[in-house]
Amino acid sequence: MGYTPDRVAEITAIYQAGFLDRMGSNAVTALFGQLFQLVVFSGRIAGVMLIGMAAFRSGFLTLGWSSQRYTLSAAITIPLGVLLCGWQASHLIATEFAPSEAWKAMLAQYVGSLILAFGYASAIMLIAQSGWLKPVMNLLACTGRMAFTNYLTQTLIMTFIFVGFPGLGLFGEVDRAGQALIVLAVWALQLVWSPLWLSTYRFGPMEWAWRSLTYGQAQPWRRISQ
């Protein structure tokens, strides 16, 4: 079964109250969830990493495949992935999220999401190969080069918007359309600020810190003027 209205109201109140209230309330749940996910998903994560390495070596991630091969891959895997993930969602709804039925849906999602991800990647590679994204490739590339920094800043922005003190506490107050607009606004902001930052600095702030820790010394950060 899904959350009861009383439980939804309780969760909403906790999020709107503030960061410390939410952290204390979620500590036990988060610990259990992380341990559970470590057991359930660690094998999958390792497997996906190996698949990614194989995809790179095969030329999949470097536009080394032919357009026909990318097209065929997307045409097969996207419908199959949608079918499996769609069945997962509909089955959960039809059974009212009954725990006895959840394992079936989880298995379908476990497999279907990987297939769908490969299909999406095939479509993206095909679009990149065609040159359709050339006008925005630099924006996307710069945003990707600052993925660590952008991930953390996205988290901070969303936490400020939706969680209470010291944030705005809008959790439960924004409808789906409003949520989508907020996401698009943050994406647009990061697409703009990433290339601006990298025009002066070689790395994003967190990428620089991580790289410096890796090499054991502060790395050159600012670009040398030509």
Phi and psi in degrees as a GROMACS rama.xvg file:
@    title "Ramachandran Plot"
@    xaxis  label "Phi"
@    yaxis  label "Psi"
@TYPE xy
-79.6774  -178.087  GLY-2
-66.3042  141.99  TYR-3
-76.1286  159.641  THR-4
-55.415  -37.1606  PRO-5
-64.9198  -39.7243  ASP-6
-68.5544  -38.8966  ARG-7
-61.7544  -44.0548  VAL-8
-63.3246  -38.2428  ALA-9
-65.0543  -45.1359  GLU-10
-64.1302  -42.7376  ILE-11
-59.9781  -43.3031  THR-12
-63.4086  -38.8411  ALA-13
-64.6843  -44.9319  ILE-14
-67.1008  -37.651  TYR-15
-74.607  -21.2034  GLN-16
-69.8787  -39.8782  ALA-17
150.524  170.296  GLY-18
-63.5748  -46.6216  PHE-19
-65.7181  -38.3107  LEU-20
-62.4008  -44.5186  ASP-21
-65.4513  -42.2188  ARG-22
-63.1939  -43.4172  MET-23
-64.952  -40.6767  GLY-24
-67.5357  -36.1338  SER-25
-90.1802  -4.78546  ASN-26
-57.6799  -50.5397  ALA-27
-66.9937  -45.2739  VAL-28
-61.0118  -43.119  THR-29
-65.6056  -40.6378  ALA-30
-62.2912  -46.1663  LEU-31
-62.3992  -44.9699  PHE-32
-62.2098  -40.7586  GLY-33
-68.7867  -40.0701  GLN-34
-65.2575  -41.8531  LEU-35
-62.0824  -45.7154  PHE-36
-66.8274  -33.7392  GLN-37
-61.0601  -42.7556  LEU-38
-70.5191  -44.927  VAL-39
-78.1816  -38.9551  VAL-40
-106.736  -7.97041  PHE-41
-61.9173  -40.7069  SER-42
-64.5825  -39.4427  GLY-43
-65.9504  -43.4166  ARG-44
-61.4848  -44.7131  ILE-45
-61.7806  -40.8242  ALA-46
-64.8406  -40.916  GLY-47
-65.1457  -36.5232  VAL-48
-61.6013  -41.8019  MET-49
-66.1043  -39.1468  LEU-50
-62.4297  -41.7145  ILE-51
-62.0435  -40.9176  GLY-52
-63.8636  -41.7426  MET-53
-66.1397  -38.9939  ALA-54
-63.3261  -38.7322  ALA-55
-65.548  -45.8276  PHE-56
-66.0881  -29.5624  ARG-57
-78.7197  -10.1704  SER-58
94.0529  -0.907139  GLY-59
-59.9037  -43.9878  PHE-60
-87.1431  -2.12224  LEU-61
-117.74  22.4675  THR-62
61.5278  29.2026  LEU-63
-85.0453  -10.371  GLY-64
-85.2823  157.927  TRP-65
-74.6269  158.64  SER-66
-62.3222  -34.4848  SER-67
-63.6074  -38.9281  GLN-68
-69.8157  -41.4749  ARG-69
-62.2573  -42.6382  TYR-70
-62.2266  -46.2036  THR-71
-63.022  -41.9383  LEU-72
-61.2409  -47.0514  SER-73
-65.5662  -40.2864  ALA-74
-65.0399  -28.7097  ALA-75
-88.6684  -47.4353  ILE-76
-79.6826  -33.3981  THR-77
-65.3867  -50.9216  ILE-78
-60.7713  -39.5985  PRO-79
-65.599  -42.5823  LEU-80
-64.8728  -42.0892  GLY-81
-62.7379  -40.4267  VAL-82
-60.8875  -47.6265  LEU-83
-68.2213  -46.2139  LEU-84
-69.0297  -34.9559  CYS-85
-65.4832  -40.5073  GLY-86
-64.0932  -39.6771  TRP-87
-57.4011  -48.8222  GLN-88
-64.6865  -46.2857  ALA-89
-66.6752  -35.27  SER-90
-68.2036  -41.1991  HIS-91
-62.0172  -43.3062  LEU-92
-66.0047  -43.9038  ILE-93
-64.1131  -33.7078  ALA-94
-96.3569  9.22646  THR-95
54.4961  39.1323  GLU-96
58.6248  35.1626  PHE-97
-63.8351  128.927  ALA-98
-56.3336  -33.7017  PRO-99
-67.0411  -19.8109  SER-100
-105.827  -10.5356  GLU-101
-64.2273  -31.3104  ALA-102
-64.6967  -33.4823  TRP-103
-64.9451  -45.9215  LYS-104
-64.9469  -38.6818  ALA-105
-63.6343  -40.6224  MET-106
-63.9404  -42.7742  LEU-107
-63.0842  -41.4546  ALA-108
-69.8568  -36.9787  GLN-109
-57.5223  -44.3548  TYR-110
-84.8472  -45.621  VAL-111
-62.5151  -37.3559  GLY-112
-65.9497  -36.0177  SER-113
-66.7493  -43.9322  LEU-114
-63.7085  -43.1709  ILE-115
-65.8742  -39.6807  LEU-116
-61.8229  -40.8315  ALA-117
-65.6806  -37.0011  PHE-118
-65.4213  -44.31  GLY-119
-60.9572  -42.8314  TYR-120
-62.1584  -39.246  ALA-121
-62.127  -43.3309  SER-122
-64.8226  -40.7831  ALA-123
-64.6898  -42.5516  ILE-124
-62.4942  -38.7697  MET-125
-64.5345  -43.8351  LEU-126
-64.5283  -43.0321  ILE-127
-63.257  -39.0496  ALA-128
-67.1421  -32.2753  GLN-129
-74.6958  -20.5786  SER-130
89.943  2.28369  GLY-131
-62.4424  -31.0554  TRP-132
-93.6723  6.37823  LEU-133
-53.946  -41.115  LYS-134
-61.1629  -25.7462  PRO-135
-113.873  5.44229  VAL-136
-60.4526  -39.6512  MET-137
-65.0041  -39.7206  ASN-138
-62.5773  -44.9881  LEU-139
-66.8729  -40.5083  LEU-140
-63.9193  -44.4698  ALA-141
-64.819  -39.8011  CYS-142
-63.6905  -40.0119  THR-143
-66.4951  -36.6462  GLY-144
-67.4132  -19.334  ARG-145
-111.683  33.0248  MET-146
-59.5095  -41.8668  ALA-147
-63.4599  -49.4756  PHE-148
-62.3715  -44.6994  THR-149
-65.9013  -35.1136  ASN-150
-62.0353  -46.6168  TYR-151
-69.2781  -41.3389  LEU-152
-67.1143  -35.5614  THR-153
-61.3935  -43.3288  GLN-154
-61.6444  -44.5728  THR-155
-64.3969  -42.6122  LEU-156
-63.1957  -48.3273  ILE-157
-66.7538  -36.8893  MET-158
-63.2758  -42.2617  THR-159
-63.2866  -40.0111  PHE-160
-70.1982  -44.6722  ILE-161
-99.6254  -24.0405  PHE-162
-95.5966  150.06  VAL-163
-68.5351  -160.93  GLY-164
-35.7963  125.498  PHE-165
-91.4707  20.6618  PRO-166
-98.2144  -165.29  GLY-167
-85.1958  -19.8596  LEU-168
66.3611  40.3221  GLY-169
-90.6655  10.6878  LEU-170
-58.3994  126.975  PHE-171
82.2513  -0.887336  GLY-172
-106.801  -12.5347  GLU-173
-108.516  127.836  VAL-174
-76.5322  177.202  ASP-175
-60.4806  -41.2382  ARG-176
-63.8424  -42.0413  ALA-177
-64.3229  -38.9707  GLY-178
-62.2118  -43.072  GLN-179
-62.4723  -40.2454  ALA-180
-64.8212  -39.0808  LEU-181
-63.9169  -44.2105  ILE-182
-60.341  -47.0723  VAL-183
-62.0615  -38.2669  LEU-184
-65.1063  -41.9446  ALA-185
-67.2141  -42.2343  VAL-186
-58.7926  -46.2006  TRP-187
-61.3245  -41.8732  ALA-188
-59.8311  -43.6248  LEU-189
-72.3503  -32.1242  GLN-190
-66.1132  -27.7552  LEU-191
-86.0167  -46.0799  VAL-192
-77.2248  -25.3987  TRP-193
-63.0693  -52.7286  SER-194
-64.9568  -32.1944  PRO-195
-63.7132  -43.842  LEU-196
-63.8508  -46.6096  TRP-197
-72.9865  -10.0114  LEU-198
-73.7484  -19.3909  SER-199
-110.291  -35.6038  THR-200
-116.554  152.682  TYR-201
-77.8747  -27.8784  ARG-202
-136.72  161.653  PHE-203
-70.026  163.369  GLY-204
-55.9377  -48.4787  PRO-205
-73.3484  -33.7653  MET-206
-63.9155  -39.5314  GLU-207
-64.4423  -45.0269  TRP-208
-62.611  -43.9288  ALA-209
-66.0484  -41.1953  TRP-210
-65.6046  -40.3722  ARG-211
-64.8235  -40.4917  SER-212
-64.55  -38.7441  LEU-213
-62.7344  -43.4486  THR-214
-89.6548  -6.44369  TYR-215
76.4829  12.8069  GLY-216
-158.498  155.11  GLN-217
-62.3037  129.992  ALA-218
-90.8947  151.602  GLN-219
-56.0241  131.957  PRO-220
-113.552  -54.4557  TRP-221
-76.3875  140.022  ARG-222
-68.2806  142.632  ARG-223
-81.2935  127.87  ILE-224
-63.7889  136.626  SER-225
